[in-house]
């Protein structure tokens, strides 16, 4: 499990998993139903990405997203 502290960290996770699965950005975009530019921007850590599309890409790659409340709040 990896901590995602910002958009760049999430983009790195997506890029690493895509490459691990030997997918091109074009193939991932096709499988996830998003554009190639979206994948490119996501991997570069663009901060204004559409959350629904991000979740779709993560699901396509088999990555689960959790929101865990920090203790002490």
N, C-alpha and C positions, 0 to 999 in steps of 0.2 A: 504494500500500500504506500502511495506517495502523497505527500502534502502538496496541494495546489495552492500556491500563495498569490499567483497572478496569472494573467492570460498567457504570458510567455512560458510559464511552467506547464500549463495545460497543452500549449502548442508543442512543446518538446515531447511530452508524453505521447501525443497523437502521432507526431513524426516518427518517433522511435518504434511505436507499435506498427505503424503502416509499413515501415521498412522491414521490421521483423517478419511480417506476414508477406513480404515481397510483393507489395502492392504499389502501383504507381499512383500518383495523385489523381490521374484520370480515372483509373479503375475504382479507387475509393469513392470519388465523387459520383460515379455512376451507381455503385452499389448503395450509397447512402441517399441518392436522389438529390444531390446538391451540385452546385457548379464547381468547376476546377478552381476558379478564383477564390471561392469560399474556403476550400481546403488549403490553398496556399496562404491565405490571410490567417486562417486558424493556426497553422503551423508556425507562422511568424509572430503570433501573439497579439494580433489585432484585438483591441479591448472592446470594440463595439459590435461583437458578433451576435447573431440571433440565437438565443438560448435553445430554442426548439431544434434548430438545425445542428447546433453543437451536440446536443444529446443524441440526435439521430446518428451523427458520425461516430460518437462514442459507442453506441449500441452496435453499429455495424462492425466496429473493431473488436467487440466483446469486452469493452471497458465499462465497468459499473461506476456510477457517480454517487457518492454519499455526502450528506451534509450532517456533520456531527458537531453538536454544540460543545464548545470548550468548557471545561469545568471551571468553577470559580465565578460564574456569572450569575 
